[in-house]
Amino acid sequence: MLAYLVTKQEETIMPQATEELRAEWGIETEKAIKFLENAGFVLRQDWQWERPKDRYHVTGKEHRAIWYLVEEWDFGGIYEE
């Protein structure tokens, strides 16, 4: 019985962003993904974000969008060459 409870508990554990990030970006990925794509970011096949080639810095809002996707949906972070 204990093994069943442990297995059942492990199945229900999901990544979860902070309430602040969830309030800003919602419960779906669309809003954060579209925001990043509109800012020139490219989502790679390895689920990391490649920043626009013409700049090095990431704005606070871009950082929060990426961090939301990392925490809530297990996306990768920012790709570094």
Distance bins in CASP14 RR format, pairs under 12 A and 6 or more apart:
PFRMAT RR
TARGET T0000
AUTHOR 0000-0000-0000
RMODE 2
METHOD distances of the structure
MODEL  1
1 7 0 0 0 0 0 1 0 0 0 0 0
1 8 0 0 0 0 0 1 0 0 0 0 0
2 8 0 0 0 0 0 1 0 0 0 0 0
2 9 0 0 0 0 0 1 0 0 0 0 0
3 9 0 0 0 0 0 1 0 0 0 0 0
3 10 0 0 0 0 0 1 0 0 0 0 0
4 10 0 0 0 0 0 1 0 0 0 0 0
4 11 0 0 0 0 0 1 0 0 0 0 0
5 11 0 0 0 0 0 1 0 0 0 0 0
5 12 0 0 0 0 0 1 0 0 0 0 0
6 12 0 0 0 0 0 1 0 0 0 0 0
6 13 0 0 0 0 0 1 0 0 0 0 0
7 13 0 0 0 0 0 1 0 0 0 0 0
14 27 0 0 0 0 0 1 0 0 0 0 0
14 71 0 0 0 0 0 1 0 0 0 0 0
14 72 0 0 0 0 1 0 0 0 0 0 0
14 73 0 0 0 0 1 0 0 0 0 0 0
14 74 0 0 0 0 1 0 0 0 0 0 0
15 21 0 0 0 0 0 1 0 0 0 0 0
15 22 0 0 0 0 0 1 0 0 0 0 0
15 67 0 0 0 0 0 1 0 0 0 0 0
15 68 0 0 0 0 0 1 0 0 0 0 0
15 69 0 0 0 0 1 0 0 0 0 0 0
15 70 0 0 0 0 1 0 0 0 0 0 0
15 71 1 0 1 0 0 0 0 0 0 0 0
15 72 1 0 1 0 0 0 0 0 0 0 0
15 73 1 0 0 1 0 0 0 0 0 0 0
15 74 1 0 1 0 0 0 0 0 0 0 0
15 75 0 0 0 0 1 0 0 0 0 0 0
15 76 0 0 0 0 0 1 0 0 0 0 0
16 22 1 0 0 1 0 0 0 0 0 0 0
16 27 0 0 0 0 0 1 0 0 0 0 0
16 68 0 0 0 0 0 1 0 0 0 0 0
16 70 0 0 0 0 0 1 0 0 0 0 0
16 71 1 0 0 1 0 0 0 0 0 0 0
16 72 1 0 0 1 0 0 0 0 0 0 0
16 73 0 0 0 0 0 1 0 0 0 0 0
16 74 0 0 0 0 0 1 0 0 0 0 0
17 23 0 0 0 0 1 0 0 0 0 0 0
17 24 0 0 0 0 1 0 0 0 0 0 0
17 25 1 0 0 1 0 0 0 0 0 0 0
17 26 0 0 0 0 1 0 0 0 0 0 0
17 27 0 0 0 0 1 0 0 0 0 0 0
17 29 0 0 0 0 0 1 0 0 0 0 0
17 32 0 0 0 0 1 0 0 0 0 0 0
17 64 0 0 0 0 1 0 0 0 0 0 0
17 65 0 0 0 0 0 1 0 0 0 0 0
17 66 0 0 0 0 0 1 0 0 0 0 0
17 67 1 0 0 1 0 0 0 0 0 0 0
17 68 1 0 1 0 0 0 0 0 0 0 0
17 69 0 0 0 0 1 0 0 0 0 0 0
17 70 0 0 0 0 1 0 0 0 0 0 0
17 71 1 1 0 0 0 0 0 0 0 0 0
17 72 1 0 1 0 0 0 0 0 0 0 0
17 73 0 0 0 0 1 0 0 0 0 0 0
17 74 0 0 0 0 0 1 0 0 0 0 0
17 75 0 0 0 0 0 1 0 0 0 0 0
18 24 0 0 0 0 1 0 0 0 0 0 0
18 25 0 0 0 0 0 1 0 0 0 0 0
18 26 0 0 0 0 0 1 0 0 0 0 0
18 64 0 0 0 0 1 0 0 0 0 0 0
18 67 0 0 0 0 1 0 0 0 0 0 0
18 68 0 0 0 0 1 0 0 0 0 0 0
18 70 0 0 0 0 0 1 0 0 0 0 0
18 71 1 0 0 1 0 0 0 0 0 0 0
18 72 0 0 0 0 1 0 0 0 0 0 0
19 25 0 0 0 0 0 1 0 0 0 0 0
19 26 0 0 0 0 0 1 0 0 0 0 0
19 27 0 0 0 0 0 1 0 0 0 0 0
19 68 0 0 0 0 0 1 0 0 0 0 0
19 71 0 0 0 0 0 1 0 0 0 0 0
19 72 0 0 0 0 0 1 0 0 0 0 0
20 26 0 0 0 0 0 1 0 0 0 0 0
20 64 0 0 0 0 1 0 0 0 0 0 0
20 67 0 0 0 0 0 1 0 0 0 0 0
20 68 0 0 0 0 1 0 0 0 0 0 0
20 71 0 0 0 0 0 1 0 0 0 0 0
20 72 0 0 0 0 0 1 0 0 0 0 0
21 27 0 0 0 0 0 1 0 0 0 0 0
21 31 0 0 0 0 0 1 0 0 0 0 0
21 32 0 0 0 0 1 0 0 0 0 0 0
21 61 0 0 0 0 0 1 0 0 0 0 0
21 63 0 0 0 0 0 1 0 0 0 0 0
21 64 1 0 0 1 0 0 0 0 0 0 0
21 65 0 0 0 0 1 0 0 0 0 0 0
21 66 0 0 0 0 0 1 0 0 0 0 0
21 67 1 0 0 1 0 0 0 0 0 0 0
21 68 1 0 1 0 0 0 0 0 0 0 0
21 69 0 0 0 0 1 0 0 0 0 0 0
21 70 0 0 0 0 1 0 0 0 0 0 0
21 71 1 0 0 1 0 0 0 0 0 0 0
21 72 1 0 0 1 0 0 0 0 0 0 0
21 73 0 0 0 0 0 1 0 0 0 0 0
22 28 0 0 0 0 0 1 0 0 0 0 0
22 29 0 0 0 0 0 1 0 0 0 0 0
22 31 0 0 0 0 0 1 0 0 0 0 0
22 32 0 0 0 0 0 1 0 0 0 0 0
22 64 0 0 0 0 0 1 0 0 0 0 0
22 67 0 0 0 0 0 1 0 0 0 0 0
22 68 1 0 0 1 0 0 0 0 0 0 0
22 69 0 0 0 0 0 1 0 0 0 0 0
22 71 0 0 0 0 1 0 0 0 0 0 0
22 72 1 0 0 1 0 0 0 0 0 0 0
22 73 0 0 0 0 0 1 0 0 0 0 0
23 31 0 0 0 0 0 1 0 0 0 0 0
23 64 0 0 0 0 0 1 0 0 0 0 0
23 68 0 0 0 0 0 1 0 0 0 0 0
23 72 0 0 0 0 0 1 0 0 0 0 0
24 31 0 0 0 0 1 0 0 0 0 0 0
24 32 0 0 0 0 1 0 0 0 0 0 0
24 35 0 0 0 0 0 1 0 0 0 0 0
24 60 0 0 0 0 0 1 0 0 0 0 0
24 61 0 0 0 0 1 0 0 0 0 0 0
24 63 0 0 0 0 0 1 0 0 0 0 0
24 64 1 0 0 1 0 0 0 0 0 0 0
24 65 0 0 0 0 1 0 0 0 0 0 0
24 67 0 0 0 0 0 1 0 0 0 0 0
24 68 1 0 0 1 0 0 0 0 0 0 0
24 69 0 0 0 0 0 1 0 0 0 0 0
24 72 0 0 0 0 0 1 0 0 0 0 0
25 31 1 0 1 0 0 0 0 0 0 0 0
25 32 1 0 1 0 0 0 0 0 0 0 0
25 33 0 0 0 0 1 0 0 0 0 0 0
25 34 0 0 0 0 0 1 0 0 0 0 0
25 35 0 0 0 0 1 0 0 0 0 0 0
25 36 0 0 0 0 0 1 0 0 0 0 0
25 61 0 0 0 0 0 1 0 0 0 0 0
25 62 0 0 0 0 0 1 0 0 0 0 0
25 64 1 0 0 1 0 0 0 0 0 0 0
25 65 1 0 0 1 0 0 0 0 0 0 0
25 66 0 0 0 0 0 1 0 0 0 0 0
25 67 0 0 0 0 1 0 0 0 0 0 0
25 68 1 0 1 0 0 0 0 0 0 0 0
25 69 0 0 0 0 1 0 0 0 0 0 0
25 70 0 0 0 0 0 1 0 0 0 0 0
25 71 0 0 0 0 0 1 0 0 0 0 0
25 72 1 0 0 1 0 0 0 0 0 0 0
25 73 0 0 0 0 0 1 0 0 0 0 0
25 75 0 0 0 0 0 1 0 0 0 0 0
26 32 0 0 0 0 1 0 0 0 0 0 0
26 33 0 0 0 0 0 1 0 0 0 0 0
26 35 0 0 0 0 0 1 0 0 0 0 0
26 64 0 0 0 0 0 1 0 0 0 0 0
26 65 0 0 0 0 0 1 0 0 0 0 0
26 68 0 0 0 0 1 0 0 0 0 0 0
26 69 0 0 0 0 0 1 0 0 0 0 0
26 72 0 0 0 0 1 0 0 0 0 0 0
26 73 0 0 0 0 0 1 0 0 0 0 0
27 68 0 0 0 0 0 1 0 0 0 0 0
27 72 1 0 0 1 0 0 0 0 0 0 0
27 73 0 0 0 0 0 1 0 0 0 0 0
28 34 0 0 0 0 0 1 0 0 0 0 0
28 68 0 0 0 0 0 1 0 0 0 0 0
28 69 0 0 0 0 0 1 0 0 0 0 0
28 72 0 0 0 0 1 0 0 0 0 0 0
28 73 0 0 0 0 1 0 0 0 0 0 0
29 35 0 0 0 0 0 1 0 0 0 0 0
29 36 0 0 0 0 0 1 0 0 0 0 0
29 37 0 0 0 0 0 1 0 0 0 0 0
29 43 0 0 0 0 0 1 0 0 0 0 0
29 47 0 0 0 0 0 1 0 0 0 0 0
29 65 0 0 0 0 1 0 0 0 0 0 0
29 66 0 0 0 0 0 1 0 0 0 0 0
29 68 0 0 0 0 1 0 0 0 0 0 0
29 69 1 0 0 1 0 0 0 0 0 0 0
29 70 0 0 0 0 0 1 0 0 0 0 0
29 71 0 0 0 0 0 1 0 0 0 0 0
29 72 1 0 0 1 0 0 0 0 0 0 0
29 73 1 0 1 0 0 0 0 0 0 0 0
29 74 0 0 0 0 0 1 0 0 0 0 0
29 75 0 0 0 0 1 0 0 0 0 0 0
30 36 0 0 0 0 0 1 0 0 0 0 0
30 37 0 0 0 0 0 1 0 0 0 0 0
30 38 0 0 0 0 0 1 0 0 0 0 0
30 65 0 0 0 0 0 1 0 0 0 0 0
30 68 0 0 0 0 0 1 0 0 0 0 0
30 69 0 0 0 0 0 1 0 0 0 0 0
30 73 0 0 0 0 0 1 0 0 0 0 0
31 37 0 0 0 0 0 1 0 0 0 0 0
31 38 0 0 0 0 0 1 0 0 0 0 0
31 61 0 0 0 0 0 1 0 0 0 0 0
31 64 0 0 0 0 0 1 0 0 0 0 0
31 65 0 0 0 0 1 0 0 0 0 0 0
31 68 0 0 0 0 1 0 0 0 0 0 0
31 69 0 0 0 0 0 1 0 0 0 0 0
31 72 0 0 0 0 0 1 0 0 0 0 0
32 38 0 0 0 0 0 1 0 0 0 0 0
32 39 0 0 0 0 0 1 0 0 0 0 0
32 41 0 0 0 0 0 1 0 0 0 0 0
32 43 0 0 0 0 0 1 0 0 0 0 0
32 49 0 0 0 0 0 1 0 0 0 0 0
32 61 0 0 0 0 1 0 0 0 0 0 0
32 62 0 0 0 0 1 0 0 0 0 0 0
32 63 0 0 0 0 0 1 0 0 0 0 0
32 64 0 0 0 0 1 0 0 0 0 0 0
32 65 1 0 1 0 0 0 0 0 0 0 0
32 66 1 0 0 1 0 0 0 0 0 0 0
32 67 0 0 0 0 1 0 0 0 0 0 0
32 68 1 0 1 0 0 0 0 0 0 0 0
32 69 1 0 1 0 0 0 0 0 0 0 0
32 70 0 0 0 0 0 1 0 0 0 0 0
32 71 0 0 0 0 0 1 0 0 0 0 0
32 72 0 0 0 0 1 0 0 0 0 0 0
32 73 0 0 0 0 1 0 0 0 0 0 0
32 75 0 0 0 0 1 0 0 0 0 0 0
33 39 0 0 0 0 0 1 0 0 0 0 0
33 40 0 0 0 0 0 1 0 0 0 0 0
33 41 0 0 0 0 1 0 0 0 0 0 0
33 42 0 0 0 0 0 1 0 0 0 0 0
33 43 1 0 0 1 0 0 0 0 0 0 0
33 47 0 0 0 0 0 1 0 0 0 0 0
33 49 0 0 0 0 1 0 0 0 0 0 0
33 65 0 0 0 0 1 0 0 0 0 0 0
33 66 0 0 0 0 0 1 0 0 0 0 0
33 68 0 0 0 0 0 1 0 0 0 0 0
33 69 1 0 0 1 0 0 0 0 0 0 0
33 72 0 0 0 0 0 1 0 0 0 0 0
33 73 0 0 0 0 1 0 0 0 0 0 0
33 75 0 0 0 0 1 0 0 0 0 0 0
34 40 0 0 0 0 0 1 0 0 0 0 0
34 41 0 0 0 0 0 1 0 0 0 0 0
34 43 0 0 0 0 0 1 0 0 0 0 0
34 65 0 0 0 0 1 0 0 0 0 0 0
34 69 0 0 0 0 0 1 0 0 0 0 0
35 41 0 0 0 0 1 0 0 0 0 0 0
35 49 0 0 0 0 0 1 0 0 0 0 0
35 59 0 0 0 0 0 1 0 0 0 0 0
35 60 0 0 0 0 0 1 0 0 0 0 0
35 61 1 0 0 1 0 0 0 0 0 0 0
35 62 1 0 0 1 0 0 0 0 0 0 0
35 63 0 0 0 0 0 1 0 0 0 0 0
35 64 0 0 0 0 1 0 0 0 0 0 0
35 65 1 0 1 0 0 0 0 0 0 0 0
35 66 0 0 0 0 1 0 0 0 0 0 0
35 68 0 0 0 0 1 0 0 0 0 0 0
35 69 0 0 0 0 0 1 0 0 0 0 0
36 42 0 0 0 0 1 0 0 0 0 0 0
36 43 1 0 0 1 0 0 0 0 0 0 0
36 44 0 0 0 0 0 1 0 0 0 0 0
36 48 0 0 0 0 0 1 0 0 0 0 0
36 49 1 0 0 1 0 0 0 0 0 0 0
36 50 0 0 0 0 0 1 0 0 0 0 0
36 51 0 0 0 0 1 0 0 0 0 0 0
36 52 0 0 0 0 0 1 0 0 0 0 0
36 58 0 0 0 0 1 0 0 0 0 0 0
36 59 0 0 0 0 0 1 0 0 0 0 0
36 60 0 0 0 0 0 1 0 0 0 0 0
36 61 0 0 0 0 1 0 0 0 0 0 0
36 62 1 0 0 1 0 0 0 0 0 0 0
36 63 0 0 0 0 0 1 0 0 0 0 0
36 64 0 0 0 0 0 1 0 0 0 0 0
36 65 1 0 1 0 0 0 0 0 0 0 0
36 66 1 0 0 1 0 0 0 0 0 0 0
36 67 0 0 0 0 0 1 0 0 0 0 0
36 68 0 0 0 0 0 1 0 0 0 0 0
36 69 0 0 0 0 1 0 0 0 0 0 0
36 70 0 0 0 0 0 1 0 0 0 0 0
36 75 0 0 0 0 1 0 0 0 0 0 0
36 76 0 0 0 0 0 1 0 0 0 0 0
36 77 0 0 0 0 0 1 0 0 0 0 0
36 78 0 0 0 0 0 1 0 0 0 0 0
37 43 1 0 0 1 0 0 0 0 0 0 0
37 49 0 0 0 0 1 0 0 0 0 0 0
37 50 0 0 0 0 0 1 0 0 0 0 0
37 52 0 0 0 0 0 1 0 0 0 0 0
37 62 0 0 0 0 0 1 0 0 0 0 0
37 65 0 0 0 0 0 1 0 0 0 0 0
37 69 0 0 0 0 0 1 0 0 0 0 0
38 52 0 0 0 0 0 1 0 0 0 0 0
38 61 0 0 0 0 0 1 0 0 0 0 0
38 62 0 0 0 0 0 1 0 0 0 0 0
38 65 0 0 0 0 0 1 0 0 0 0 0
39 49 0 0 0 0 1 0 0 0 0 0 0
39 50 0 0 0 0 0 1 0 0 0 0 0
39 51 0 0 0 0 1 0 0 0 0 0 0
39 52 1 0 0 1 0 0 0 0 0 0 0
39 54 0 0 0 0 0 1 0 0 0 0 0
39 55 0 0 0 0 1 0 0 0 0 0 0
39 57 0 0 0 0 0 1 0 0 0 0 0
39 58 0 0 0 0 1 0 0 0 0 0 0
39 59 1 0 0 1 0 0 0 0 0 0 0
39 60 0 0 0 0 0 1 0 0 0 0 0
39 61 0 0 0 0 1 0 0 0 0 0 0
39 62 1 0 1 0 0 0 0 0 0 0 0
39 63 0 0 0 0 0 1 0 0 0 0 0
39 65 0 0 0 0 1 0 0 0 0 0 0
39 66 0 0 0 0 0 1 0 0 0 0 0
40 49 0 0 0 0 1 0 0 0 0 0 0
40 50 0 0 0 0 1 0 0 0 0 0 0
40 51 1 0 0 1 0 0 0 0 0 0 0
40 52 1 0 1 0 0 0 0 0 0 0 0
40 53 0 0 0 0 1 0 0 0 0 0 0
40 54 0 0 0 0 1 0 0 0 0 0 0
40 55 0 0 0 0 1 0 0 0 0 0 0
40 58 0 0 0 0 0 1 0 0 0 0 0
40 59 0 0 0 0 0 1 0 0 0 0 0
40 62 0 0 0 0 1 0 0 0 0 0 0
40 65 0 0 0 0 0 1 0 0 0 0 0
41 48 0 0 0 0 0 1 0 0 0 0 0
41 49 1 0 1 0 0 0 0 0 0 0 0
41 50 1 0 0 1 0 0 0 0 0 0 0
41 51 1 0 0 1 0 0 0 0 0 0 0
41 52 1 0 0 1 0 0 0 0 0 0 0
41 53 0 0 0 0 0 1 0 0 0 0 0
41 55 0 0 0 0 0 1 0 0 0 0 0
41 58 0 0 0 0 1 0 0 0 0 0 0
41 59 0 0 0 0 0 1 0 0 0 0 0
41 61 0 0 0 0 0 1 0 0 0 0 0
41 62 1 0 0 1 0 0 0 0 0 0 0
41 63 0 0 0 0 0 1 0 0 0 0 0
41 65 0 0 0 0 1 0 0 0 0 0 0
41 66 0 0 0 0 1 0 0 0 0 0 0
41 69 0 0 0 0 0 1 0 0 0 0 0
41 75 0 0 0 0 0 1 0 0 0 0 0
41 76 0 0 0 0 0 1 0 0 0 0 0
41 77 0 0 0 0 0 1 0 0 0 0 0
41 78 0 0 0 0 1 0 0 0 0 0 0
41 79 0 0 0 0 1 0 0 0 0 0 0
42 48 0 0 0 0 1 0 0 0 0 0 0
42 49 1 0 0 1 0 0 0 0 0 0 0
42 50 1 0 1 0 0 0 0 0 0 0 0
42 51 0 0 0 0 1 0 0 0 0 0 0
42 52 0 0 0 0 1 0 0 0 0 0 0
42 53 0 0 0 0 1 0 0 0 0 0 0
42 78 0 0 0 0 0 1 0 0 0 0 0
42 79 0 0 0 0 1 0 0 0 0 0 0
43 49 1 0 0 1 0 0 0 0 0 0 0
43 50 1 0 0 1 0 0 0 0 0 0 0
43 51 0 0 0 0 0 1 0 0 0 0 0
43 65 0 0 0 0 0 1 0 0 0 0 0
43 66 0 0 0 0 0 1 0 0 0 0 0
43 69 0 0 0 0 1 0 0 0 0 0 0
43 73 0 0 0 0 0 1 0 0 0 0 0
43 75 1 0 0 1 0 0 0 0 0 0 0
43 76 0 0 0 0 1 0 0 0 0 0 0
43 77 0 0 0 0 0 1 0 0 0 0 0
43 78 0 0 0 0 0 1 0 0 0 0 0
43 79 0 0 0 0 1 0 0 0 0 0 0
44 50 1 0 1 0 0 0 0 0 0 0 0
44 51 0 0 0 0 0 1 0 0 0 0 0
44 75 0 0 0 0 0 1 0 0 0 0 0
44 76 0 0 0 0 1 0 0 0 0 0 0
44 77 0 0 0 0 1 0 0 0 0 0 0
44 78 0 0 0 0 0 1 0 0 0 0 0
44 79 1 0 1 0 0 0 0 0 0 0 0
44 80 0 0 0 0 0 1 0 0 0 0 0
44 81 0 0 0 0 0 1 0 0 0 0 0
45 76 0 0 0 0 0 1 0 0 0 0 0
45 79 0 0 0 0 0 1 0 0 0 0 0
46 74 0 0 0 0 0 1 0 0 0 0 0
46 75 0 0 0 0 1 0 0 0 0 0 0
46 76 1 0 0 1 0 0 0 0 0 0 0
46 77 0 0 0 0 1 0 0 0 0 0 0
46 78 0 0 0 0 0 1 0 0 0 0 0
46 79 1 0 0 1 0 0 0 0 0 0 0
47 66 0 0 0 0 0 1 0 0 0 0 0
47 69 0 0 0 0 1 0 0 0 0 0 0
47 70 0 0 0 0 1 0 0 0 0 0 0
47 73 0 0 0 0 1 0 0 0 0 0 0
47 74 1 0 0 1 0 0 0 0 0 0 0
47 75 1 0 1 0 0 0 0 0 0 0 0
47 76 1 0 1 0 0 0 0 0 0 0 0
47 77 0 0 0 0 1 0 0 0 0 0 0
47 78 0 0 0 0 0 1 0 0 0 0 0
47 79 0 0 0 0 1 0 0 0 0 0 0
48 66 0 0 0 0 1 0 0 0 0 0 0
48 69 0 0 0 0 0 1 0 0 0 0 0
48 70 0 0 0 0 1 0 0 0 0 0 0
48 74 0 0 0 0 0 1 0 0 0 0 0
48 75 1 0 0 1 0 0 0 0 0 0 0
48 76 1 0 1 0 0 0 0 0 0 0 0
48 77 1 0 1 0 0 0 0 0 0 0 0
48 78 1 0 0 1 0 0 0 0 0 0 0
48 79 1 0 1 0 0 0 0 0 0 0 0
48 80 0 0 0 0 1 0 0 0 0 0 0
48 81 0 0 0 0 0 1 0 0 0 0 0
49 58 0 0 0 0 1 0 0 0 0 0 0
49 62 0 0 0 0 1 0 0 0 0 0 0
49 63 0 0 0 0 0 1 0 0 0 0 0
49 65 0 0 0 0 1 0 0 0 0 0 0
49 66 1 0 1 0 0 0 0 0 0 0 0
49 67 0 0 0 0 0 1 0 0 0 0 0
49 68 0 0 0 0 0 1 0 0 0 0 0
49 69 0 0 0 0 1 0 0 0 0 0 0
49 70 0 0 0 0 1 0 0 0 0 0 0
49 75 1 0 0 1 0 0 0 0 0 0 0
49 76 1 0 0 1 0 0 0 0 0 0 0
49 77 1 0 1 0 0 0 0 0 0 0 0
49 78 1 0 1 0 0 0 0 0 0 0 0
49 79 1 0 0 1 0 0 0 0 0 0 0
49 80 0 0 0 0 0 1 0 0 0 0 0
50 58 0 0 0 0 0 1 0 0 0 0 0
50 66 0 0 0 0 0 1 0 0 0 0 0
50 76 0 0 0 0 0 1 0 0 0 0 0
50 77 0 0 0 0 0 1 0 0 0 0 0
50 78 1 0 0 1 0 0 0 0 0 0 0
50 79 1 0 1 0 0 0 0 0 0 0 0
50 80 0 0 0 0 1 0 0 0 0 0 0
50 81 0 0 0 0 1 0 0 0 0 0 0
51 57 0 0 0 0 1 0 0 0 0 0 0
51 58 1 0 0 1 0 0 0 0 0 0 0
51 59 0 0 0 0 0 1 0 0 0 0 0
51 62 0 0 0 0 1 0 0 0 0 0 0
51 63 0 0 0 0 0 1 0 0 0 0 0
51 66 0 0 0 0 1 0 0 0 0 0 0
51 77 0 0 0 0 0 1 0 0 0 0 0
51 78 1 0 0 1 0 0 0 0 0 0 0
51 79 1 0 0 1 0 0 0 0 0 0 0
51 80 0 0 0 0 1 0 0 0 0 0 0
51 81 0 0 0 0 0 1 0 0 0 0 0
52 58 0 0 0 0 1 0 0 0 0 0 0
52 59 0 0 0 0 0 1 0 0 0 0 0
52 62 0 0 0 0 1 0 0 0 0 0 0
52 78 0 0 0 0 0 1 0 0 0 0 0
52 79 0 0 0 0 0 1 0 0 0 0 0
53 79 0 0 0 0 0 1 0 0 0 0 0
53 81 0 0 0 0 0 1 0 0 0 0 0
55 62 0 0 0 0 0 1 0 0 0 0 0
56 78 0 0 0 0 0 1 0 0 0 0 0
56 80 0 0 0 0 0 1 0 0 0 0 0
56 81 0 0 0 0 0 1 0 0 0 0 0
57 63 0 0 0 0 1 0 0 0 0 0 0
57 78 0 0 0 0 0 1 0 0 0 0 0
58 64 0 0 0 0 1 0 0 0 0 0 0
58 65 0 0 0 0 1 0 0 0 0 0 0
58 66 1 0 0 1 0 0 0 0 0 0 0
58 67 0 0 0 0 0 1 0 0 0 0 0
58 77 0 0 0 0 0 1 0 0 0 0 0
58 78 1 0 0 1 0 0 0 0 0 0 0
58 79 0 0 0 0 0 1 0 0 0 0 0
58 80 0 0 0 0 0 1 0 0 0 0 0
59 65 0 0 0 0 1 0 0 0 0 0 0
59 66 0 0 0 0 0 1 0 0 0 0 0
60 66 0 0 0 0 1 0 0 0 0 0 0
60 67 0 0 0 0 1 0 0 0 0 0 0
60 68 0 0 0 0 0 1 0 0 0 0 0
61 67 0 0 0 0 0 1 0 0 0 0 0
61 68 0 0 0 0 0 1 0 0 0 0 0
62 68 0 0 0 0 0 1 0 0 0 0 0
62 69 0 0 0 0 0 1 0 0 0 0 0
62 77 0 0 0 0 0 1 0 0 0 0 0
62 78 0 0 0 0 1 0 0 0 0 0 0
63 69 0 0 0 0 0 1 0 0 0 0 0
63 70 0 0 0 0 0 1 0 0 0 0 0
63 77 0 0 0 0 1 0 0 0 0 0 0
63 78 0 0 0 0 1 0 0 0 0 0 0
64 70 0 0 0 0 0 1 0 0 0 0 0
64 71 0 0 0 0 0 1 0 0 0 0 0
64 72 0 0 0 0 0 1 0 0 0 0 0
65 71 0 0 0 0 0 1 0 0 0 0 0
65 72 0 0 0 0 0 1 0 0 0 0 0
65 73 0 0 0 0 0 1 0 0 0 0 0
65 75 0 0 0 0 0 1 0 0 0 0 0
65 77 0 0 0 0 0 1 0 0 0 0 0
65 78 0 0 0 0 0 1 0 0 0 0 0
66 72 0 0 0 0 0 1 0 0 0 0 0
66 73 0 0 0 0 0 1 0 0 0 0 0
66 75 1 0 0 1 0 0 0 0 0 0 0
66 76 0 0 0 0 1 0 0 0 0 0 0
66 77 1 0 1 0 0 0 0 0 0 0 0
66 78 1 0 0 1 0 0 0 0 0 0 0
66 79 0 0 0 0 0 1 0 0 0 0 0
67 73 0 0 0 0 0 1 0 0 0 0 0
67 75 0 0 0 0 1 0 0 0 0 0 0
67 76 0 0 0 0 0 1 0 0 0 0 0
67 77 0 0 0 0 1 0 0 0 0 0 0
67 78 0 0 0 0 0 1 0 0 0 0 0
68 74 0 0 0 0 0 1 0 0 0 0 0
68 75 0 0 0 0 1 0 0 0 0 0 0
68 76 0 0 0 0 0 1 0 0 0 0 0
68 77 0 0 0 0 0 1 0 0 0 0 0
69 75 1 1 0 0 0 0 0 0 0 0 0
69 76 1 0 0 1 0 0 0 0 0 0 0
69 77 1 0 0 1 0 0 0 0 0 0 0
69 78 0 0 0 0 0 1 0 0 0 0 0
70 76 1 0 1 0 0 0 0 0 0 0 0
70 77 1 0 1 0 0 0 0 0 0 0 0
70 78 0 0 0 0 1 0 0 0 0 0 0
71 77 0 0 0 0 0 1 0 0 0 0 0
END
